[in-house]
Amino acid sequence: MKNILNRILALTIVLFSFTSCEVIGDIFKAGMGFGIFIVVIIIAIVIYIISKFLGKK
């Protein structure tokens, strides 16, 4: 009986560890996409500000 419980416990731990890795991977993918989006917006704002300063001359 103890052998079966140990196997079930080990299997449960393995299953939870694999799904948590997938969740963390998805979080990093979403974070990377969001980071790229923010960088593009910041670059667009900088280009807009520079064009406004250069356009006044």
MODACOR-V410915 format. One record per pair of residues at least 4 apart in sequence whose ideal C-beta (glycine too) atoms are under 8 Angstrom apart, sorted by the first residue. I is the first residue (numbers start at 1). GAP is how many residues later the second one is. If there is no record, write none. Layout:
# MODACOR-V410915
i = <I,I>
gap = <GAP,GAP>
This chain:
# MODACOR-V410915
i = <1,2,3,4,5,6,7,8,9,10,11,12,13,14,15,16,17,18,19,20,21,22,23,24,25,26,27,28,29,30,31,32,33,34,35,36,37,38,39,40,41,42,43,44,45,46,47,48,49,50,51,52>
gap = <4,4,4,4,4,4,4,4,4,4,4,4,4,4,4,4,4,4,4,4,4,4,4,4,4,4,4,4,4,4,4,4,4,4,4,4,4,4,4,4,4,4,4,4,4,4,4,4,4,4,4,4>
